Amino acid sequence: MKRTFLSVLLSLFLAGTAFAQFGRSADNGPASLKDAYNGYFTIGVAVNQRNISDPTQIELIKKQFNSITAENDMKPGEVHPSEGVWKWERADKVANFCRQNGIKLRGHCLVWHSQFCNWMFNDKNGKLVKKEVFYARLRDHIHTVVNRYKDIVYAWDVVNEAMSDGGGRGFGGNEPNPYRQSQLYNLCGDEFIAKAFEYAHEADPNAILFYNDYNAATPAKRDRIYNMVKKMQDAGVPITGIGMQGHYNIYGPSEEDVDAALTKYSELVKHIHITELDIRCNQEMGGQLQFSRGEKSVMPGYISTLQEDQYARIFRVFRKHKDVIDNVTLWNLCDADSWVGVNNHPLPFDENLKPKKAYYAIKNFDASLDNKKPKEDFKPSELNQPGQEYPQVNSEGYARFRIVAPDAKSVIVSLGLGGRGGTVLRKGKDGVWMGTTDGPMDEGFHYYHLTIDGATVNDPGAKNYYGSVRWESGIEIPAKDRDFYAFKNVPHGNVQQILFNSPSTGEQKRAFVYTPAEYSKNAKKNYPVLYLQHGWGEDETAWSNQGCAHLIMDNLIAEGKCKPFIIVMTYGMTNGARYGTIGSFSPKDFETVLVDELIPYVDSHFRTLANKQNRAMAGLSMGGMETKSITLARPDTFDYWGLFSGGTYAPSDLKNVKPKLIFTSCGSKENPDGVRKSVDDLKAAGFNAVSYVSEGTAHEFLTWRRSLKEMAPLLFK
């Protein structure tokens, strides 16, 4: 049980708070990709023979996809390698798989300069044939293939990659030739495109016929494709769809370029398919081939975030154009199958068929945010360095960041304790990176740092706070109820640093002590003490810096809602725990430091009421875990116990001990039912127990600020 509890605590921390709320990395959405996009477009996948032979892969295909493309098995050279020779086995297996499982099949492809029936160009003596001979052979090929599969194929990539990567934008004047200088073009000019579509339409008048190409969102090539299709359509050629292959990378194309291409192509056709989508973890796109095969390498965390973000952005644009996009097809089932190699990590499923963060970014979208624009009333965060304009927050809770890094390839704002995920910034022409969170953040305080090309640095515009076992940048989203921790014109207490010897550790330790405003005015009065602990990754500065504990107390005391008392905040020795080892963490050493060393020091140096009845302990997250362990181990030390997102007590824990108060709290996005039930059980067993749930918050400081506000008035009654 201990291991499970500790693991849960750390996972809560490392999940962060600001990023997790957008739902990208948690499986809290529809059951599959095809379910998520029901009402938008079909979701397809390119398959090979292994994919449709292995039971595990078959189940994944059936669960996630409702359209299939044969990766290679229906290409011209594969089914028709020489004159009079047809090889149907592999293509038939793909088609039969679709028939048996009720999945639509995209035909790919009828004409492509690569993997083509090159025998069509030559006679028996090896000489180039006239184009009329070539056309007769091409027509026979197209008719034979299309007729064989017309019962299951609903769309054909008729001509693939006929346009040049370079060259000019148009067709007139002295501009370079926009067509790929292939053997097809050299023999027939662009007429081969028209003929291929004519033959395909003859064979199946009901099929949607696509021109398909890569880099179709690049403005220059986009215009070449547009002009070619328009020219053909004006001449009566039955091009009824445009296929945009994808083959993108983590840096591009931009949303704007994809959006502009879809808008432009929709002027010509009613059917657009994203036919070969993958997002490589390098700077190559389209037909550029930097293969990365061999033994699987680990995908760096920041690269994973960049890929996740790019998939999320691109699919947001796709959803915007659902009126014209019929299908989006991923080019291969998993990274292990990818044509560019497993170490380019291009797909939403890894080499073991496990979903990556990119999968959840695609599937678990919030449609309400797709077209939402944040209100442009951004103001500098109240936690900025003096004179700094960024980061900024708006009235809705969005955060906006600006970073000057002209030589960087990527900048990520990694939000939340532990810095997992975050907001990917985009670079302007001036070398300045800008970005806004996908949606409103939870109110209150949030840690963050910058990840620039994989390096972790802080935002020079923001103040720093100790969290994640390092000094992190901080941002504050103003809470509607922030008045209780605001700096007001009331008597203020004092927060002072103390140093004390710790013989058990052989070290000098530090703590911060809050004394109420009246403490210095009445030298004869002694005060109760609350020992208040931070969480994992933090230290003794957390409760006064991030938690505003001193301001909360000042305001409560000034309003007469709380009895004045001292608060002691020291390092809880939590940061030796790391992910994967937290189950072995023990608070025993800290118990000795706290009870046997710090408490005697405080009692001897401050005017305290040095007894159990006037001593409390509370902590957040792992500090709550320490609180539970120490209060149960030393029941004669504390009479008031508090767990803030730090687990619960059960009646079975409390044998032969009855504290005056047990306070248990959490955010409404954590485990409110568990907290309430534990307190109900304690009450039923005769204990004075109180529960509190912070509405609209998760594992974060606003939850714990509110928890302190609620617990403090209940102490030392």
Secondary structure, 3 states (H helix, E strand, C coil): CHHHHHHHHHHHHHCCCCCHHHCCCCCCCCCCHHHHCCCCCEEEEEECCCCCCCHHHHHHHHHHCCEEEECCCCCHHHHCCECCECCCHHHHHHHHHHHHHCCEEEEEEEEECCCCCHHHHECCCCCECCHHHHHHHHHHHHHHHHHHHCCCEEEEEEEECCECCCCCCCCCCCCCCCECCCHHHHHHCCHHHHHHHHHHHHHCCCCEEEEEECCCCCHHHHHHHHHHHHHHHHCCCCCCEEEEEEEEECCECCHHHHHHHHHHHCCCCCEEEEEEEEEECCCCCCCCCCCCCCCCCCCCHHHHHHHHHHHHHHHHHHHHCCCCEEEEEECCCCHHHCCCCHHHCCCCECCCCCECHHHHHHHCCCHHHCCCCCCCCCEECCCECCCCCCCEECCCCCEEEEEECCCCCCEEEEECCCCCCCEECEECCCCEEEEECCCCCCCEEEEEEEEECCEEECCCCECEEEECCEEEEEEEECCCCHHHHCCCCCCCCEEEEEEEEECCCCEEEEEEEEECHHHHCCCCCCECEEEEECCCCCCCCHHHHCCCHHHHHHHHHHCCCCCCCEEEEECCCCCCCCCCCHHHCCCHHHHHHHHHHHHHHHHHHCCECCCHHHEEEEEECHHHHHHHHHHHHCCCCCCEEEEECCCCCCHHHCCCCCCCEEEEEEECCCCHHHHHHHHHHHHHCCCCEEEEEECCCCCCHHHHHHHHHHHHHHCCC
